[in-house]
Amino acid sequence: MFEIEQKLYMDGHKFIACIDEVGRGCLYGDVVAGAVILPCGFTIEGVKDSKKLSEKKREELYDVIKQEAIAYGIGVVGPEVIDRINIKQATRLAMKLALNNLRDNDGNKFTPSFILVDAEVIDSEITQKAVIDGDNLVHGISAASILAKVFRDRMCQEWNHVHPGYDLAKNKGYGTKSHREALIKLGSTERHRKSFLGKIMNETRK
């Protein structure tokens, strides 16, 4: 899991920013990216792809990652932008924002010397590498995925109070059967991604 990072450390890169996103396939809400710089050669026990961890374990690791990181950042792009520029470009924008928002625990801005991104290329002058399946192959990308996942899940808890009819606390905005049924019954909200809803909303017209 550490081969890619280890080679970069050996090449002299001490500050490697790792970036991943969550919420790309959701019908509702923002796409969120996390960026993190971990100390050279440092590993956090239990860190792996956020999708393979329980919610409790992610919450525990979220605090550990923030405490141990040299710097971390979050990038958020809302549904209106997703609809305007498409989800791929919105994902890249969220990743760039996460990179730009890298701060240490004293709030100081931090700039890495190299970027590892999960399966994407972002707009940056900093040298970068897109890693397919990066959240399984790169420790730092796994850590970034946990930061993004927990941050977005907490947003979903808040959204659930704003739009309680869609069970967002449980489905996290993804297109589950109950979520699709709620859309047909209640219609969409201002936080649904209209560009994602065509086939579902056509059911209401039959």
Secondary structure, DSSP 8 states (H G I E B T S, - for coil): --HHHHHHHHTT---EEEEEEE-TT-SBS-EEEEEEE--TT---TT---GGGS-HHHHHHHHHHHHHH-SEEEEEEE-HHHHHHH-HHHHHHHHHHHHHHT-B-TTS-B---SEEEEES---S-SS-EEEETTHHHH-HHHHHHHHHHHHHHHHHHHHHHHHSGGG-HHHHTT---HHHHHHHHHH---TTB-GGG-HHHHHGGG-
